Each structure stands twice: as structure tokens, then as C-alpha cells.
Amino acid sequence: MEKNFIDFDFVKRCHRSYIVNFQNVNKVFGNARNYNLQINYLDFNIPVSRNFPKKFIENLKIS
């Protein structure tokens, strides 16, 4: 599934179980040990893997 979205920079795997459209992220919260994403239209939060680039998370926090 992930290969189908390779041309879209805003769709990335953030956890082994989740591929996320980062245009729909409302909020990023947590700390260096445990980040979570709040997504439009979801009633639960998406965990972010420790292996996910921290630079990308920091850019989301600023926006």
C-alpha cells in the first residue's frame, strides 16, 4: 500500500500500522519518547514511531 503513495510527499508511514495524510493533522503532541498525531475526523490518536524523522515532526509542530 505504501508504494502507491510514493509520489505524494504529504502521505507517509509514521508507524508500522499507520500511513497518514499529513495534510489532515490537527495537532502533534507528546515528547521525544512518545509523539501522537490528532487527525481530522478520527476519535483516536495515531502513535508515531521512534524511527520516524524528528525533523518532520518539528516542522509539523511549527505549522
DRENDO-1510 file (C-alpha; in Angstrom, 1 decimal, always signed):
<recs>
REC; n; res; u; v; w
REC; 1; MET; +0.0; +0.0; +0.0 .
REC; 2; GLU; +2.8; +2.4; +0.9 .
REC; 3; LYS; +4.3; +2.2; -2.6 .
REC; 4; ASN; +1.0; +3.6; -4.1 .
REC; 5; PHE; +1.7; +6.9; -2.3 .
REC; 6; ILE; +5.3; +7.4; -3.1 .
REC; 7; ASP; +4.6; +10.4; -5.3 .
REC; 8; PHE; +2.8; +12.2; -2.5 .
REC; 9; ASP; +5.1; +13.9; -0.1 .
REC; 10; PHE; +2.4; +14.6; +2.4 .
REC; 11; VAL; +1.4; +10.9; +2.8 .
REC; 12; LYS; +3.9; +9.0; +4.9 .
REC; 13; ARG; +4.2; +5.9; +7.2 .
REC; 14; CYS; +4.6; +7.2; +10.7 .
REC; 15; HIS; +4.2; +3.8; +12.5 .
REC; 16; ARG; +4.3; +0.2; +11.3 .
REC; 17; SER; +0.5; +0.2; +11.5 .
REC; 18; TYR; -0.3; +3.6; +10.1 .
REC; 19; ILE; +0.1; +5.6; +6.9 .
REC; 20; VAL; -1.1; +9.2; +7.4 .
REC; 21; ASN; -2.0; +12.1; +5.2 .
REC; 22; PHE; -0.2; +14.9; +7.0 .
REC; 23; GLN; -2.5; +17.5; +5.4 .
REC; 24; ASN; -5.2; +16.3; +7.9 .
REC; 25; VAL; -3.1; +16.5; +11.1 .
REC; 26; ASN; -4.7; +18.9; +13.5 .
REC; 27; LYS; -2.2; +18.6; +16.3 .
REC; 28; VAL; +1.1; +17.0; +17.2 .
REC; 29; PHE; +1.7; +16.3; +20.9 .
REC; 30; GLY; +3.9; +14.4; +23.2 .
REC; 31; ASN; +7.7; +14.5; +23.8 .
REC; 32; ALA; +10.8; +12.8; +22.3 .
REC; 33; ARG; +9.8; +9.5; +23.8 .
REC; 34; ASN; +6.2; +9.4; +22.5 .
REC; 35; TYR; +4.6; +11.6; +19.8 .
REC; 36; ASN; +1.0; +11.3; +18.8 .
REC; 37; LEU; -1.0; +12.8; +15.9 .
REC; 38; GLN; -4.5; +14.1; +16.2 .
REC; 39; ILE; -6.2; +13.7; +12.8 .
REC; 40; ASN; -9.3; +15.3; +11.3 .
REC; 41; TYR; -12.4; +13.0; +11.6 .
REC; 42; LEU; -10.8; +10.4; +13.9 .
REC; 43; ASP; -11.8; +9.8; +17.5 .
REC; 44; PHE; -8.4; +8.3; +18.4 .
REC; 45; ASN; -4.8; +9.5; +18.2 .
REC; 46; ILE; -2.2; +8.0; +15.9 .
REC; 47; PRO; +1.1; +7.0; +17.5 .
REC; 48; VAL; +4.4; +8.0; +15.8 .
REC; 49; SER; +7.3; +5.5; +15.7 .
REC; 50; ARG; +10.5; +6.5; +17.4 .
REC; 51; ASN; +12.2; +5.8; +14.0 .
REC; 52; PHE; +10.1; +8.5; +12.3 .
REC; 53; PRO; +12.3; +11.6; +11.5 .
REC; 54; LYS; +12.1; +14.1; +14.3 .
REC; 55; LYS; +12.8; +16.9; +11.9 .
REC; 56; PHE; +9.5; +16.2; +10.2 .
REC; 57; ILE; +7.6; +16.2; +13.5 .
REC; 58; GLU; +9.2; +19.5; +14.5 .
REC; 59; ASN; +8.1; +21.1; +11.2 .
REC; 60; LEU; +4.5; +19.9; +11.8 .
REC; 61; LYS; +4.6; +21.5; +15.3 .
REC; 62; ILE; +5.5; +24.8; +13.8 .
REC; 63; SER; +2.8; +24.8; +11.2 .
</recs>
